[in-house]
């Protein structure tokens, strides 16, 4: 797989397409996070809500669930033959994209 095509662009196209470069070129991790701003804010809001309303332990459990999802996403991408860079960038993008599927 060519490096400029390796990083997934779908989740960025769904949530914030203006941050993408025009052609197939390398995407920085900052672009992945900027393109996924709404899902990141939803996860942060859910963690803050759980911290304030329920207990800090619930927010820690939610953070652990997010971390576990990132780890599984990274492992699945590596097993599928993606590069480490693509796996590092694609795991958060995939988790954020799939967690917002209901919206």
PEGI-V82368 format. One record per residue. N is the residue number from 0. PSI is psi in radians with two decimals (999 if undefined). D_LAST is the distance of its C-alpha to the last C-alpha in Angstrom with 1 decimal. Layout:
N PSI D_LAST
N PSI D_LAST
This chain:
0 2.32 31.6
1 2.46 32.3
2 -0.63 31.0
3 -0.27 29.5
4 -0.10 27.3
5 -0.75 26.5
6 2.25 23.6
7 2.43 20.3
8 -0.16 18.9
9 -0.85 15.8
10 -0.55 13.3
11 -0.69 15.2
12 -0.57 15.2
13 -0.78 11.5
14 -0.53 11.0
15 1.30 14.6
16 -0.32 17.1
17 -0.30 20.0
18 -0.17 20.8
19 2.52 21.8
20 2.80 25.5
21 -0.71 26.7
22 -3.05 28.2
23 1.66 28.1
24 2.94 29.2
25 2.47 28.6
26 2.37 25.5
27 2.79 26.1
28 -0.59 24.0
29 -0.67 23.6
30 -0.67 21.9
31 -0.80 19.4
32 -0.70 18.6
33 -0.64 18.6
34 -0.33 16.3
35 0.59 13.8
36 -0.78 14.3
37 -0.86 10.9
38 -0.64 10.1
39 -0.76 13.7
40 -0.62 13.6
41 -0.77 10.9
42 -0.75 13.2
43 -0.73 16.2
44 -0.70 15.1
45 -0.69 14.5
46 -0.74 17.9
47 -0.73 19.6
48 -0.78 18.5
49 -0.65 19.8
50 -0.78 22.9
51 -0.80 23.8
52 -0.77 23.0
53 -1.41 24.0
54 2.62 26.0
55 -0.49 26.2
56 -0.62 26.4
57 -0.69 22.9
58 -0.64 21.7
59 -0.72 24.0
60 -0.72 22.7
61 -0.72 19.0
62 -0.67 20.6
63 -0.67 22.5
64 -0.73 19.6
65 -0.77 18.0
66 -0.73 21.6
67 -0.72 22.1
68 -0.71 19.0
69 -0.75 20.4
70 -0.77 23.8
71 -0.74 22.8
72 -0.71 20.8
73 -0.80 24.0
74 -0.72 26.3
75 -0.66 24.6
76 -0.71 24.7
77 -0.70 28.3
78 -0.54 29.2
79 -0.06 27.9
80 0.20 30.3
81 2.75 28.3
82 2.91 30.2
83 -0.75 29.8
84 -0.78 28.5
85 -0.66 25.8
86 -0.70 24.9
87 -0.71 24.8
88 -0.67 22.5
89 -0.50 20.4
90 -0.89 19.8
91 -0.68 17.8
92 -0.73 15.9
93 -0.75 15.2
94 -0.78 14.2
95 -0.69 11.9
96 -0.83 10.3
97 -0.55 10.2
98 -0.34 9.0
99 0.21 5.7
100 -0.47 5.6
101 -0.24 3.8
102 999 0.0
